[in-house]
């Protein structure tokens, strides 16, 4: 997986899976644009890239904001001249069932997880078409494929991301743009760590998350990152419109 001539934009790369993917792309030679809403997280991610010997920039912005989405892509191209790979990783998880979730939380989930993916892809595709092609990987979830309690909006949003992936793959196959989706199971990220730590019974909370995975453990961010890199690499050039499910056996 040689990315030495590639320019990569990873949204939501200030922590978790996005950060791990950005660092792995850098280790494999890519120039990486790191997006995050939080300046301190984005700047720290760029420092990690530099320590890995990679070239990177931080582009602050909210993917659900149309002006920000356009600027995130524009600043990436201004810095590196092109954009070969887009990883739509930015997302939020707000709990709730349809009978107890607020409309505000439902709308916010859709704005970030679905519209954010749409907006950044929109401007990335325009650039990729100019330069003759590219690759987009959308970060989905097994929640799009399997029912999870108390995750109605999140599941719906990730289901939309899966369908959007397939539609985009069909739309741009003749433009040499591949579009795939990685669907992780429960992964040990900073957000999961905080939920466990702040729970009334941390041990029970951790046991609940672990019990979801037939493999008996949570996923590691590096494992999900490598699945993302595989979907982007030249060795997977025959794959588009596909889902990579990496979930410890949850959907087997």
ZADO-1210 file (C-alpha; in nm, 4 decimals, padded with zeros to 6 digits):
<atoms>
<atom x="00.0000" y="00.0000" z="00.0000" code="UNK" pos="1"/>
<atom x="00.2124" y="00.2823" z="-00.1345" code="UNK" pos="2"/>
<atom x="00.0567" y="00.6266" z="-00.0919" code="UNK" pos="3"/>
<atom x="00.3752" y="00.8247" z="-00.1566" code="UNK" pos="4"/>
<atom x="00.2253" y="01.0183" z="-00.4476" code="UNK" pos="5"/>
<atom x="-00.1180" y="01.0629" z="-00.2932" code="UNK" pos="6"/>
<atom x="-00.2919" y="01.3553" z="-00.1241" code="UNK" pos="7"/>
<atom x="-00.5443" y="01.2477" z="00.1383" code="UNK" pos="8"/>
<atom x="-00.8148" y="01.4440" z="00.3196" code="UNK" pos="9"/>
<atom x="-00.9552" y="01.2850" z="00.6353" code="UNK" pos="10"/>
<atom x="-01.2513" y="01.4529" z="00.8037" code="UNK" pos="11"/>
<atom x="-01.3072" y="01.4175" z="01.1761" code="UNK" pos="12"/>
<atom x="-00.9407" y="01.3277" z="01.2138" code="UNK" pos="13"/>
<atom x="-00.8762" y="01.4914" z="01.5493" code="UNK" pos="14"/>
<atom x="-00.9222" y="01.1653" z="01.7384" code="UNK" pos="15"/>
<atom x="-01.0299" y="00.8032" z="01.7133" code="UNK" pos="16"/>
<atom x="-01.0533" y="00.6215" z="01.3822" code="UNK" pos="17"/>
<atom x="-00.9954" y="00.9364" z="01.1782" code="UNK" pos="18"/>
<atom x="-00.6735" y="01.0173" z="01.3609" code="UNK" pos="19"/>
<atom x="-00.5480" y="00.6592" z="01.3286" code="UNK" pos="20"/>
<atom x="-00.6240" y="00.6600" z="00.9551" code="UNK" pos="21"/>
<atom x="-00.4511" y="00.9945" z="00.9013" code="UNK" pos="22"/>
<atom x="-00.1359" y="00.8737" z="01.0778" code="UNK" pos="23"/>
<atom x="-00.1315" y="00.5435" z="00.8864" code="UNK" pos="24"/>
<atom x="-00.1689" y="00.7261" z="00.5540" code="UNK" pos="25"/>
<atom x="00.1255" y="00.9435" z="00.6558" code="UNK" pos="26"/>
<atom x="00.3362" y="00.6414" z="00.7483" code="UNK" pos="27"/>
<atom x="00.2699" y="00.4988" z="00.4035" code="UNK" pos="28"/>
<atom x="00.3903" y="00.8175" z="00.2368" code="UNK" pos="29"/>
<atom x="00.0804" y="01.0300" z="00.1762" code="UNK" pos="30"/>
<atom x="00.0475" y="01.4023" z="00.2230" code="UNK" pos="31"/>
<atom x="-00.2444" y="01.4386" z="00.4630" code="UNK" pos="32"/>
<atom x="-00.4958" y="01.7151" z="00.5287" code="UNK" pos="33"/>
<atom x="-00.6450" y="01.6679" z="00.8734" code="UNK" pos="34"/>
<atom x="-00.9896" y="01.8117" z="00.9399" code="UNK" pos="35"/>
<atom x="-01.1388" y="01.8662" z="01.2844" code="UNK" pos="36"/>
<atom x="-01.3752" y="02.1140" z="01.4442" code="UNK" pos="37"/>
<atom x="-01.1384" y="02.1482" z="01.7404" code="UNK" pos="38"/>
<atom x="-00.8130" y="02.3344" z="01.6768" code="UNK" pos="39"/>
<atom x="-00.6158" y="02.1660" z="01.9536" code="UNK" pos="40"/>
<atom x="-00.7086" y="01.8198" z="01.8246" code="UNK" pos="41"/>
<atom x="-00.6223" y="01.9050" z="01.4659" code="UNK" pos="42"/>
<atom x="-00.2906" y="02.0614" z="01.5553" code="UNK" pos="43"/>
<atom x="-00.1988" y="01.7608" z="01.7708" code="UNK" pos="44"/>
<atom x="-00.2818" y="01.5302" z="01.4785" code="UNK" pos="45"/>
<atom x="-00.0467" y="01.7232" z="01.2502" code="UNK" pos="46"/>
<atom x="00.2292" y="01.6890" z="01.5105" code="UNK" pos="47"/>
<atom x="00.1771" y="01.3127" z="01.5097" code="UNK" pos="48"/>
<atom x="00.2066" y="01.3138" z="01.1317" code="UNK" pos="49"/>
<atom x="00.5326" y="01.5068" z="01.1520" code="UNK" pos="50"/>
<atom x="00.6685" y="01.2582" z="01.4070" code="UNK" pos="51"/>
<atom x="00.5831" y="00.9828" z="01.1590" code="UNK" pos="52"/>
<atom x="00.7879" y="01.1653" z="00.8971" code="UNK" pos="53"/>
<atom x="00.4838" y="01.2740" z="00.6980" code="UNK" pos="54"/>
<atom x="00.3724" y="01.6066" z="00.5571" code="UNK" pos="55"/>
<atom x="00.0390" y="01.7317" z="00.6872" code="UNK" pos="56"/>
<atom x="-00.1821" y="02.0350" z="00.7362" code="UNK" pos="57"/>
<atom x="-00.4758" y="02.1097" z="00.9633" code="UNK" pos="58"/>
<atom x="-00.7980" y="02.2409" z="00.8107" code="UNK" pos="59"/>
<atom x="-01.0502" y="02.3439" z="01.0727" code="UNK" pos="60"/>
<atom x="-01.4183" y="02.3267" z="00.9902" code="UNK" pos="61"/>
<atom x="-01.7607" y="02.1737" z="01.0432" code="UNK" pos="62"/>
<atom x="-01.8482" y="01.9352" z="00.7599" code="UNK" pos="63"/>
<atom x="-02.2199" y="02.0036" z="00.8037" code="UNK" pos="64"/>
<atom x="-02.1638" y="02.3706" z="00.7161" code="UNK" pos="65"/>
<atom x="-02.1673" y="02.4163" z="00.3355" code="UNK" pos="66"/>
<atom x="-01.9130" y="02.6992" z="00.3371" code="UNK" pos="67"/>
<atom x="-01.6804" y="02.5037" z="00.5640" code="UNK" pos="68"/>
<atom x="-01.7105" y="02.1899" z="00.3532" code="UNK" pos="69"/>
<atom x="-01.6155" y="02.3774" z="00.0378" code="UNK" pos="70"/>
<atom x="-01.3258" y="02.5512" z="00.2142" code="UNK" pos="71"/>
<atom x="-01.1917" y="02.2255" z="00.3624" code="UNK" pos="72"/>
<atom x="-01.1512" y="02.0814" z="00.0128" code="UNK" pos="73"/>
<atom x="-01.0266" y="02.4104" z="-00.1325" code="UNK" pos="74"/>
<atom x="-00.7533" y="02.4516" z="00.1299" code="UNK" pos="75"/>
<atom x="-00.6397" y="02.0939" z="00.0783" code="UNK" pos="76"/>
<atom x="-00.6012" y="02.1542" z="-00.2945" code="UNK" pos="77"/>
<atom x="-00.4306" y="02.4893" z="-00.2361" code="UNK" pos="78"/>
<atom x="-00.1747" y="02.3247" z="-00.0090" code="UNK" pos="79"/>
<atom x="-00.1021" y="02.0109" z="-00.2127" code="UNK" pos="80"/>
<atom x="-00.2298" y="02.0787" z="-00.5656" code="UNK" pos="81"/>
<atom x="-00.4840" y="01.7965" z="-00.5775" code="UNK" pos="82"/>
<atom x="-00.6900" y="01.5525" z="-00.3707" code="UNK" pos="83"/>
<atom x="-00.6558" y="01.1839" z="-00.4496" code="UNK" pos="84"/>
<atom x="-00.8372" y="01.0339" z="-00.1521" code="UNK" pos="85"/>
<atom x="-01.1215" y="01.1565" z="00.0666" code="UNK" pos="86"/>
<atom x="-01.2122" y="00.9753" z="00.3865" code="UNK" pos="87"/>
<atom x="-01.5503" y="01.0927" z="00.5158" code="UNK" pos="88"/>
<atom x="-01.5011" y="01.0001" z="00.8793" code="UNK" pos="89"/>
<atom x="-01.6595" y="01.2912" z="01.0689" code="UNK" pos="90"/>
<atom x="-01.9672" y="01.1829" z="01.2609" code="UNK" pos="91"/>
<atom x="-02.1583" y="01.2011" z="01.5858" code="UNK" pos="92"/>
<atom x="-02.3508" y="00.9509" z="01.7975" code="UNK" pos="93"/>
<atom x="-02.6525" y="01.0835" z="01.9868" code="UNK" pos="94"/>
<atom x="-02.8602" y="00.8277" z="02.1793" code="UNK" pos="95"/>
<atom x="-03.2348" y="00.7885" z="02.1534" code="UNK" pos="96"/>
<atom x="-03.5316" y="00.5859" z="02.0311" code="UNK" pos="97"/>
<atom x="-03.7932" y="00.7354" z="01.8023" code="UNK" pos="98"/>
<atom x="-04.0303" y="00.7887" z="02.0948" code="UNK" pos="99"/>
<atom x="-03.7878" y="00.9750" z="02.3190" code="UNK" pos="100"/>
<atom x="-03.5387" y="01.1443" z="02.0873" code="UNK" pos="101"/>
<atom x="-03.5755" y="01.5159" z="02.0241" code="UNK" pos="102"/>
<atom x="-03.6207" y="01.6429" z="01.6706" code="UNK" pos="103"/>
<atom x="-03.3172" y="01.8638" z="01.7289" code="UNK" pos="104"/>
<atom x="-03.0930" y="01.5663" z="01.8033" code="UNK" pos="105"/>
<atom x="-03.2321" y="01.3706" z="01.5093" code="UNK" pos="106"/>
<atom x="-03.1723" y="01.6629" z="01.2727" code="UNK" pos="107"/>
<atom x="-02.8227" y="01.7242" z="01.4094" code="UNK" pos="108"/>
<atom x="-02.7301" y="01.3594" z="01.3541" code="UNK" pos="109"/>
<atom x="-02.8467" y="01.3746" z="00.9932" code="UNK" pos="110"/>
<atom x="-02.6762" y="01.7083" z="00.9344" code="UNK" pos="111"/>
<atom x="-02.3338" y="01.5835" z="01.0406" code="UNK" pos="112"/>
<atom x="-02.3379" y="01.2178" z="00.9403" code="UNK" pos="113"/>
<atom x="-02.5265" y="01.2380" z="00.6113" code="UNK" pos="114"/>
<atom x="-02.5205" y="01.5968" z="00.4887" code="UNK" pos="115"/>
<atom x="-02.1595" y="01.6363" z="00.5968" code="UNK" pos="116"/>
<atom x="-02.0638" y="01.3338" z="00.3878" code="UNK" pos="117"/>
<atom x="-02.2640" y="01.4718" z="00.0960" code="UNK" pos="118"/>
<atom x="-02.1143" y="01.8211" z="00.1164" code="UNK" pos="119"/>
<atom x="-01.7464" y="01.7302" z="00.1411" code="UNK" pos="120"/>
<atom x="-01.7905" y="01.4653" z="-00.1291" code="UNK" pos="121"/>
<atom x="-01.9571" y="01.7217" z="-00.3549" code="UNK" pos="122"/>
<atom x="-01.6526" y="01.9465" z="-00.3638" code="UNK" pos="123"/>
<atom x="-01.4016" y="01.6628" z="-00.3634" code="UNK" pos="124"/>
<atom x="-01.5713" y="01.5019" z="-00.6638" code="UNK" pos="125"/>
<atom x="-01.5551" y="01.8277" z="-00.8581" code="UNK" pos="126"/>
<atom x="-01.1786" y="01.8367" z="-00.8029" code="UNK" pos="127"/>
<atom x="-01.1310" y="01.4643" z="-00.8712" code="UNK" pos="128"/>
<atom x="-01.3130" y="01.4942" z="-01.2030" code="UNK" pos="129"/>
<atom x="-01.0763" y="01.7758" z="-01.3045" code="UNK" pos="130"/>
<atom x="-00.7681" y="01.5686" z="-01.2278" code="UNK" pos="131"/>
<atom x="-00.8889" y="01.2413" z="-01.3770" code="UNK" pos="132"/>
<atom x="-01.0063" y="01.0380" z="-01.0791" code="UNK" pos="133"/>
<atom x="-00.9788" y="00.9587" z="-00.7111" code="UNK" pos="134"/>
<atom x="-01.1074" y="00.7469" z="-00.4251" code="UNK" pos="135"/>
<atom x="-01.3687" y="00.8186" z="-00.1575" code="UNK" pos="136"/>
<atom x="-01.4219" y="00.6058" z="00.1508" code="UNK" pos="137"/>
<atom x="-01.7208" y="00.6748" z="00.3734" code="UNK" pos="138"/>
<atom x="-01.7121" y="00.5610" z="00.7341" code="UNK" pos="139"/>
<atom x="-02.0359" y="00.3772" z="00.7998" code="UNK" pos="140"/>
<atom x="-02.1183" y="00.1457" z="01.0879" code="UNK" pos="141"/>
<atom x="-02.2586" y="-00.1975" z="01.1599" code="UNK" pos="142"/>
<atom x="-02.5476" y="00.0056" z="01.3031" code="UNK" pos="143"/>
<atom x="-02.6513" y="00.0472" z="00.9388" code="UNK" pos="144"/>
<atom x="-02.6727" y="-00.3294" z="00.9027" code="UNK" pos="145"/>
<atom x="-02.7916" y="-00.4527" z="01.2416" code="UNK" pos="146"/>
<atom x="-03.0367" y="-00.3131" z="01.4942" code="UNK" pos="147"/>
<atom x="-02.8872" y="-00.1404" z="01.7980" code="UNK" pos="148"/>
<atom x="-03.0977" y="-00.0261" z="02.0913" code="UNK" pos="149"/>
<atom x="-03.1177" y="00.3455" z="02.1668" code="UNK" pos="150"/>
<atom x="-02.9494" y="00.4404" z="01.8367" code="UNK" pos="151"/>
<atom x="-03.2391" y="00.5179" z="01.6029" code="UNK" pos="152"/>
<atom x="-03.1048" y="00.8355" z="01.4389" code="UNK" pos="153"/>
<atom x="-02.7465" y="00.7099" z="01.4268" code="UNK" pos="154"/>
<atom x="-02.8531" y="00.3845" z="01.2627" code="UNK" pos="155"/>
<atom x="-03.0679" y="00.5721" z="01.0112" code="UNK" pos="156"/>
<atom x="-02.7861" y="00.8122" z="00.9301" code="UNK" pos="157"/>
<atom x="-02.5344" y="00.5349" z="00.8717" code="UNK" pos="158"/>
<atom x="-02.7874" y="00.3458" z="00.6604" code="UNK" pos="159"/>
<atom x="-02.8105" y="00.6579" z="00.4481" code="UNK" pos="160"/>
<atom x="-02.4302" y="00.6700" z="00.4214" code="UNK" pos="161"/>
<atom x="-02.4266" y="00.3111" z="00.2941" code="UNK" pos="162"/>
<atom x="-02.6891" y="00.3902" z="00.0288" code="UNK" pos="163"/>
<atom x="-02.5156" y="00.7171" z="-00.0621" code="UNK" pos="164"/>
<atom x="-02.1930" y="00.5216" z="-00.1114" code="UNK" pos="165"/>
<atom x="-02.3543" y="00.2897" z="-00.3631" code="UNK" pos="166"/>
<atom x="-02.5241" y="00.5758" z="-00.5479" code="UNK" pos="167"/>
<atom x="-02.1990" y="00.7707" z="-00.5716" code="UNK" pos="168"/>
<atom x="-02.0099" y="00.4642" z="-00.6904" code="UNK" pos="169"/>
<atom x="-02.2611" y="00.4219" z="-00.9726" code="UNK" pos="170"/>
<atom x="-02.2582" y="00.7918" z="-01.0600" code="UNK" pos="171"/>
<atom x="-01.8814" y="00.8302" z="-01.0881" code="UNK" pos="172"/>
<atom x="-01.7521" y="00.4955" z="-01.2080" code="UNK" pos="173"/>
<atom x="-01.6930" y="00.6413" z="-01.5547" code="UNK" pos="174"/>
<atom x="-01.5017" y="00.9323" z="-01.4017" code="UNK" pos="175"/>
<atom x="-01.2445" y="00.6923" z="-01.2518" code="UNK" pos="176"/>
<atom x="-01.3699" y="00.7698" z="-00.9001" code="UNK" pos="177"/>
<atom x="-01.4138" y="00.4712" z="-00.6696" code="UNK" pos="178"/>
<atom x="-01.6444" y="00.4989" z="-00.3675" code="UNK" pos="179"/>
<atom x="-01.6553" y="00.2404" z="-00.0880" code="UNK" pos="180"/>
<atom x="-01.7779" y="00.2205" z="00.2706" code="UNK" pos="181"/>
<atom x="-01.6133" y="00.0780" z="00.5818" code="UNK" pos="182"/>
<atom x="-01.8564" y="-00.0406" z="00.8506" code="UNK" pos="183"/>
<atom x="-01.6827" y="-00.0830" z="01.1881" code="UNK" pos="184"/>
<atom x="-01.8183" y="-00.2576" z="01.4920" code="UNK" pos="185"/>
<atom x="-01.7722" y="-00.1074" z="01.8388" code="UNK" pos="186"/>
<atom x="-01.4199" y="00.0322" z="01.8472" code="UNK" pos="187"/>
<atom x="-01.2204" y="00.1480" z="02.1472" code="UNK" pos="188"/>
<atom x="-01.1993" y="00.5201" z="02.0768" code="UNK" pos="189"/>
<atom x="-01.1635" y="00.8157" z="02.3093" code="UNK" pos="190"/>
<atom x="-01.5414" y="00.8607" z="02.2990" code="UNK" pos="191"/>
<atom x="-01.6010" y="00.5003" z="02.4109" code="UNK" pos="192"/>
<atom x="-01.3345" y="00.5356" z="02.6796" code="UNK" pos="193"/>
<atom x="-01.5101" y="00.8462" z="02.8156" code="UNK" pos="194"/>
<atom x="-01.8483" y="00.6711" z="02.8183" code="UNK" pos="195"/>
<atom x="-01.7007" y="00.3832" z="03.0155" code="UNK" pos="196"/>
<atom x="-01.5159" y="00.6103" z="03.2579" code="UNK" pos="197"/>
<atom x="-01.8180" y="00.8350" z="03.3215" code="UNK" pos="198"/>
<atom x="-02.0691" y="00.5512" z="03.3651" code="UNK" pos="199"/>
<atom x="-02.2229" y="00.4820" z="03.7053" code="UNK" pos="200"/>
<atom x="-02.0739" y="00.1324" z="03.6762" code="UNK" pos="201"/>
<atom x="-01.7721" y="00.1507" z="03.4409" code="UNK" pos="202"/>
<atom x="-01.7065" y="-00.2237" z="03.4532" code="UNK" pos="203"/>
<atom x="-02.0653" y="-00.3014" z="03.3542" code="UNK" pos="204"/>
<atom x="-02.0548" y="-00.0457" z="03.0748" code="UNK" pos="205"/>
<atom x="-01.7325" y="-00.1923" z="02.9354" code="UNK" pos="206"/>
<atom x="-01.8797" y="-00.5431" z="02.9606" code="UNK" pos="207"/>
<atom x="-02.1876" y="-00.4266" z="02.7679" code="UNK" pos="208"/>
<atom x="-01.9782" y="-00.2872" z="02.4828" code="UNK" pos="209"/>
<atom x="-01.7594" y="-00.5987" z="02.4727" code="UNK" pos="210"/>
<atom x="-02.0583" y="-00.8337" z="02.4736" code="UNK" pos="211"/>
<atom x="-02.1660" y="-00.6930" z="02.1364" code="UNK" pos="212"/>
<atom x="-01.8609" y="-00.8468" z="01.9722" code="UNK" pos="213"/>
<atom x="-01.8593" y="-01.2270" z="01.9321" code="UNK" pos="214"/>
<atom x="-01.4805" y="-01.2015" z="01.9132" code="UNK" pos="215"/>
<atom x="-01.4879" y="-01.0980" z="02.2793" code="UNK" pos="216"/>
<atom x="-01.3160" y="-00.7614" z="02.2508" code="UNK" pos="217"/>
<atom x="-01.3591" y="-00.4160" z="02.1046" code="UNK" pos="218"/>
<atom x="-01.1999" y="-00.3169" z="01.7786" code="UNK" pos="219"/>
<atom x="-00.8790" y="-00.1165" z="01.7730" code="UNK" pos="220"/>
<atom x="-00.8616" y="00.2114" z="01.5820" code="UNK" pos="221"/>
<atom x="-00.5549" y="00.0893" z="01.3934" code="UNK" pos="222"/>
<atom x="-00.7492" y="-00.2127" z="01.2684" code="UNK" pos="223"/>
<atom x="-01.0253" y="00.0056" z="01.1269" code="UNK" pos="224"/>
<atom x="-00.7662" y="00.2424" z="00.9820" code="UNK" pos="225"/>
<atom x="-00.6016" y="-00.0386" z="00.7876" code="UNK" pos="226"/>
<atom x="-00.9385" y="-00.1396" z="00.6428" code="UNK" pos="227"/>
<atom x="-00.9810" y="00.2199" z="00.5257" code="UNK" pos="228"/>
<atom x="-00.6338" y="00.2204" z="00.3711" code="UNK" pos="229"/>
<atom x="-00.7068" y="-00.1049" z="00.1903" code="UNK" pos="230"/>
<atom x="-01.0222" y="00.0448" z="00.0372" code="UNK" pos="231"/>
<atom x="-00.8123" y="00.3371" z="-00.0881" code="UNK" pos="232"/>
<atom x="-00.5032" y="00.1600" z="-00.2173" code="UNK" pos="233"/>
<atom x="-00.4227" y="00.0830" z="-00.5801" code="UNK" pos="234"/>
<atom x="-00.4278" y="-00.2892" z="-00.4987" code="UNK" pos="235"/>
<atom x="-00.8069" y="-00.2651" z="-00.4463" code="UNK" pos="236"/>
<atom x="-00.8642" y="-00.0838" z="-00.7763" code="UNK" pos="237"/>
<atom x="-01.1370" y="-00.3287" z="-00.8862" code="UNK" pos="238"/>
<atom x="-01.3541" y="-00.2518" z="-00.5827" code="UNK" pos="239"/>
<atom x="-01.6219" y="00.0161" z="-00.5858" code="UNK" pos="240"/>
<atom x="-01.9678" y="00.0418" z="-00.4307" code="UNK" pos="241"/>
<atom x="-01.8591" y="-00.2143" z="-00.1716" code="UNK" pos="242"/>
<atom x="-01.8947" y="-00.2443" z="00.2046" code="UNK" pos="243"/>
<atom x="-01.6080" y="-00.3611" z="00.4219" code="UNK" pos="244"/>
<atom x="-01.7569" y="-00.4878" z="00.7466" code="UNK" pos="245"/>
<atom x="-01.4996" y="-00.5080" z="01.0275" code="UNK" pos="246"/>
<atom x="-01.6946" y="-00.5818" z="01.3421" code="UNK" pos="247"/>
<atom x="-01.5509" y="-00.8709" z="01.5408" code="UNK" pos="248"/>
<atom x="-01.8169" y="-01.1035" z="01.4023" code="UNK" pos="249"/>
<atom x="-02.1193" y="-00.8950" z="01.5012" code="UNK" pos="250"/>
<atom x="-02.2921" y="-00.9432" z="01.1661" code="UNK" pos="251"/>
<atom x="-02.1600" y="-01.2889" z="01.0773" code="UNK" pos="252"/>
</atoms>
